[in-house]
Amino acid sequence: MTKVTILLLLLFQTTTLQATLYEISDTSGVQGAQNIEVKVWLRDGEGYAGGQFEVKYDQRVLTATELVAGRLSLESSFLVTGNTNELGTVKAVIAGPTRAKQTEGVLAVIRFNVKDNAPLGNSSLTFGGEIKAFHENQTSLSVQTAPGTFTALNINTFPLFRIHLTANPPRARSGDSVAVEIKGVKLQGAVGVTVRLSYDSTKLEFSNFKAHGDFVSPGEKLNENPRYVEIGVATLGETIQTDTSLIGTVTFRVPPTFSTTQVTSSFAELRRKGAEGFETIDPNSSVEIEEGCAEDFDGNGEIEFRDFFLFAEKFGSNDQRFDLDKDGTVGLGDFLVFAHSFVMGCE
């Protein structure tokens, strides 16, 4: 083997294959908040199998408390290690047995506490130190970086949060279930939210409540007079990181006495980390659930071929929802009822 060939091989082994990107997410939090999460993303990471970096932050604003694996690292069985002991710097090392499962995702999460007297406004989150990325074939990847920003907020700068309700399906018939989704706006920095839904008990029957995602709830409270269900969710030991989020879903059963009705958010309350007291609003948010035709099986307000296909699937069964003539079986009589409504519309 000639010296030229050997030199070319050595150059090939050390030549970077492609560019990859480390990116720090923009984040904000109120003075005194704890466990604020800053995410470090991998972008364009084809063949990525590990690397290292440092994240620099303003120690007048933040104190780093923990470095943990992000979703991409967890899915890829990457080891994420480092330290947060040096003020103003978080050091991270990522190593994996093979390539990342995806070319994009969160490699690491850095948790910070916001100082009680943190200067308000923006501060930089930047990369520093020795920054590396390795391909699964043990060659180096060239690395680009994208800094982020942390914004320190005073609790009083938050506008009042809001509640928004949606119903699925928006039209219902006796025997249906209707899911009312509760979405909150201006939630960032909160630890918990309470929402009260008022409804007409002659037209809807409460079934259950399910908290969304990482929220937890001790249960729900039902009140008889006036009729309402009150739900509460919280993030244990942390704060809500997003401005807008689905809080949870309340499911109602539709009784035989159902007719078009409303579900109203008659009260809502929020607790933010480090704040004094609670934020209470009169949300005045409501959603209308309309009375639908019996033949409108998918609840979209129209009798169409989709409804016919649903009916055909249940033909010959004893499913009460599709037994339009109420003779105990889904048969030819029900088809004639459906066909009439298909042509003439809902009567």
C-alpha positions in Angstrom: 0.0 0.0 0.0 1.5 3.4 -1.0 1.9 6.3 1.3 -0.6 8.3 -0.7 -3.2 5.5 -0.3 -2.6 5.4 3.5 -2.9 9.2 3.7 -6.2 9.2 1.8 -7.6 6.5 4.1 -6.6 8.5 7.2 -8.2 11.6 5.7 -11.4 9.7 4.9 -11.6 8.4 8.5 -11.4 11.9 9.9 -13.5 13.7 7.4 -16.9 14.8 8.7 -19.9 13.1 7.1 -22.5 15.9 7.4 -23.6 18.8 9.5 -25.9 18.3 12.5 -27.4 20.9 14.8 -27.7 21.3 18.5 -30.5 23.7 19.4 -31.7 25.2 22.7 -35.4 25.9 23.1 -36.7 29.3 24.1 -38.3 29.2 27.6 -39.8 31.5 30.1 -40.7 31.4 33.8 -41.8 33.6 36.6 -39.5 34.8 39.4 -39.1 32.1 42.0 -40.4 29.3 39.8 -38.8 25.9 40.1 -38.1 23.0 37.8 -38.4 25.1 34.6 -37.4 22.8 31.8 -35.0 23.9 29.0 -34.8 21.4 26.1 -31.7 20.7 24.0 -32.8 19.4 20.5 -30.9 17.4 17.9 -31.7 18.4 14.3 -30.5 16.8 11.1 -28.9 13.9 13.1 -28.7 11.2 10.5 -26.6 8.4 12.1 -26.1 10.4 15.3 -24.8 8.2 18.1 -23.5 10.6 20.7 -21.6 13.8 21.5 -21.0 16.4 24.1 -21.7 20.1 24.7 -21.9 22.8 27.4 -24.8 25.1 27.9 -24.0 28.6 29.3 -26.6 30.6 31.3 -26.9 33.7 33.4 -26.4 32.7 37.0 -28.0 36.0 38.1 -31.3 34.6 36.6 -31.1 30.9 36.9 -29.7 28.0 38.9 -29.3 24.7 37.1 -30.5 21.8 39.3 -30.6 18.7 37.1 -29.7 17.2 33.7 -31.8 14.4 32.4 -32.3 12.4 29.2 -34.8 13.8 26.6 -37.4 11.8 24.8 -35.1 11.0 21.8 -32.3 9.8 24.2 -34.8 7.6 26.1 -36.2 6.1 22.9 -32.6 5.5 21.6 -31.2 4.0 24.9 -28.7 6.9 25.1 -26.8 7.5 28.3 -27.0 11.2 29.2 -24.6 12.3 31.9 -22.8 15.5 33.0 -23.0 17.9 35.8 -24.7 21.1 36.9 -22.3 21.9 39.7 -20.5 24.8 38.0 -22.4 28.0 38.2 -23.4 29.3 34.8 -22.5 26.1 33.0 -24.2 22.7 32.4 -21.9 20.0 30.9 -23.5 17.2 29.0 -22.2 13.9 27.5 -24.4 11.7 25.3 -23.5 8.1 24.3 -25.5 5.4 22.7 -25.0 1.8 21.6 -26.3 2.6 18.1 -27.7 5.4 16.1 -30.6 7.6 17.3 -34.1 6.3 16.5 -35.0 9.5 14.8 -33.0 12.3 13.1 -34.7 14.9 15.2 -35.8 15.1 18.8 -34.9 16.2 22.4 -31.5 14.9 23.5 -31.4 16.4 27.0 -33.5 18.4 29.4 -32.0 20.9 31.8 -34.0 21.8 34.8 -33.6 25.3 36.3 -34.9 27.3 39.3 -35.6 30.9 38.6 -34.1 33.2 41.3 -36.6 35.2 43.4 -34.9 38.4 42.4 -34.0 37.5 38.8 -33.8 40.5 36.5 -36.9 40.6 34.4 -36.5 40.2 30.6 -34.4 38.0 28.3 -31.2 36.3 29.0 -29.1 34.1 26.7 -28.8 30.3 26.7 -25.7 29.5 24.6 -23.4 26.7 23.8 -19.8 26.7 24.9 -16.8 24.5 25.6 -15.9 21.6 23.4 -18.9 20.7 21.2 -18.8 17.3 19.5 -21.1 14.9 17.6 -20.3 11.4 16.5 -21.7 9.1 13.8 -22.5 5.5 14.5 -19.5 4.5 12.4 -17.3 6.4 14.9 -16.5 9.3 12.6 -17.1 12.9 13.6 -20.1 14.9 12.5 -19.7 18.7 11.9 -21.8 20.6 14.4 -23.7 23.8 14.2 -25.5 25.3 17.2 -28.5 27.5 17.7 -28.8 29.4 21.0 -32.0 30.0 23.0 -33.5 32.6 25.2 -34.9 32.5 28.8 -37.4 35.2 29.7 -37.8 36.0 33.4 -41.3 37.2 34.1 -43.0 38.8 37.1 -46.1 37.0 38.2 -48.1 40.2 37.7 -47.2 40.4 34.0 -49.3 37.4 33.2 -52.6 38.2 31.6 -55.6 36.4 33.1 -55.9 32.9 31.9 -58.9 31.7 29.9 -61.0 28.6 29.4 -62.2 27.3 26.1 -64.6 24.4 25.6 -65.3 22.1 22.6 -67.8 19.3 22.3 -67.2 16.1 20.3 -69.5 15.3 18.6 -71.3 18.7 18.5 -74.6 16.9 17.8 -75.9 14.0 19.8 -78.9 11.7 20.2 -80.2 9.6 23.1 -77.7 6.9 24.1 -74.7 8.8 22.8 -71.6 10.0 24.7 -70.4 13.5 24.4 -66.8 14.5 25.3 -66.4 18.1 26.4 -62.7 19.1 26.1 -61.4 21.8 28.5 -58.5 23.9 27.1 -56.7 26.5 29.1 -54.9 29.6 27.7 -52.2 31.6 29.5 -51.2 28.7 31.7 -47.4 28.9 31.7 -45.9 29.0 35.2 -49.0 27.4 36.8 -49.0 24.4 39.0 -52.7 23.7 38.9 -56.1 24.6 37.5 -59.7 24.2 38.7 -62.7 24.4 36.4 -66.4 24.1 37.1 -68.8 23.0 34.3 -72.5 23.7 34.8 -75.1 21.7 32.8 -78.7 20.7 32.7 -79.1 17.3 34.5 -82.3 16.6 32.6 -80.5 16.7 29.3 -77.0 15.4 30.2 -75.7 12.9 32.7 -72.1 13.1 34.0 -70.1 10.0 33.2 -66.4 10.6 33.9 -63.4 13.0 33.8 -60.0 12.2 32.4 -57.0 14.5 32.9 -54.9 15.2 29.8 -51.3 14.1 29.4 -49.0 14.6 32.4 -51.7 16.3 34.5 -52.9 14.4 37.6 -56.2 14.8 39.3 -57.5 13.5 42.7 -61.0 13.1 41.1 -64.0 15.2 40.4 -66.7 16.8 42.6 -70.4 16.7 41.7 -72.8 19.3 43.0 -76.6 18.8 43.0 -78.1 22.2 43.2 -77.1 24.0 41.1 -75.9 21.1 39.0 -72.2 21.2 38.1 -69.0 19.1 38.0 -65.8 20.6 39.3 -62.4 19.2 38.2 -58.9 20.1 39.2 -55.5 19.1 37.7 -51.9 19.8 38.7 -48.3 19.1 37.7 -46.7 17.5 40.7 -43.5 19.3 41.7 -43.3 21.2 38.4 -45.0 24.0 36.5 -47.0 24.0 33.2 -44.5 24.8 30.5 -46.9 25.7 27.6 -49.0 28.8 27.2 -52.0 26.8 25.9 -52.9 23.2 26.8 -55.7 20.7 26.9 -56.5 20.3 30.6 -58.8 17.3 30.4 -62.1 15.9 29.0 -65.4 15.5 30.8 -67.7 12.9 29.2 -71.5 13.1 29.5 -74.1 10.4 28.7 -77.1 11.5 26.6 -80.5 10.4 28.2 -83.8 10.0 26.4 -84.9 13.4 27.6 -82.0 15.1 25.7 -82.6 18.2 23.6 -80.2 21.0 22.5 -78.4 22.3 25.5 -75.2 24.1 26.7 -72.3 23.2 29.0 -70.9 26.3 30.6 -67.6 26.9 32.5 -69.1 28.9 35.4 -65.9 29.2 37.5 -62.2 28.8 37.0 -59.2 29.2 39.2 -55.4 28.9 38.7 -52.4 28.8 41.0 -49.0 29.9 39.7 -45.7 28.9 41.2 -44.4 31.5 43.7 -47.5 33.7 43.5 -49.5 34.9 46.4 -53.0 33.5 46.3 -55.0 32.3 43.3 -56.1 33.8 40.0 -59.9 33.5 39.8 -61.9 34.4 36.8 -65.6 34.3 35.6 -64.8 32.5 32.4 -68.3 32.7 30.8 -67.2 30.0 28.3 -69.8 27.7 26.9 -70.3 25.1 24.2 -73.6 24.1 22.6 -74.5 20.5 22.0 -77.3 20.2 19.4 -79.9 17.6 19.1 -79.1 15.4 16.1 -81.2 13.1 13.9 -81.3 9.4 14.9 -80.1 8.6 11.4 -77.1 10.9 11.6 -74.9 8.3 13.2 -71.6 10.2 13.0 -73.1 13.3 14.4 -71.9 15.8 11.7 -75.4 17.2 11.1 -76.0 15.5 7.7 -77.4 12.2 6.7 -74.9 10.9 4.1 -73.1 7.8 2.9 -70.9 7.6 5.9 -74.0 7.1 8.0 -75.2 4.5 5.6 -71.9 2.5 5.9 -72.2 2.7 9.7 -75.7 1.4 9.5 -74.7 -1.4 7.0 -72.1 -2.6 9.5 -74.7 -3.0 12.2 -77.3 -4.6 10.0 -78.6 -7.8 11.6 -77.5 -6.8 15.1 -79.6 -5.7 18.0 -77.7 -2.4 18.5 -80.3 0.0 19.9 -78.6 3.0 18.3 -79.3 1.6 14.8 -82.7 0.0 15.6 -84.7 2.9 14.1 -88.1 1.3 14.2 -87.5 0.0 17.8 -88.5 -3.6 17.0 -85.4 -5.1 18.7 -83.4 -5.9 15.5 -81.6 -3.8 12.9 -83.3 -5.0 9.8 -85.2 -4.1 6.6 -87.7 -1.8 8.5 -84.8 0.2 9.8 -83.3 0.4 6.3 -86.5 1.9 5.0 -86.6 4.5 7.8 -83.0 5.4 7.0 -83.5 5.6 3.3 -86.5 7.9 3.8 -84.4 10.3 5.9 -81.4 9.9 3.5 -83.6 11.4 0.7 -85.8 13.8 2.7 -83.4 14.9 5.3 -83.9 15.1 9.1 -87.5 15.7 10.1 
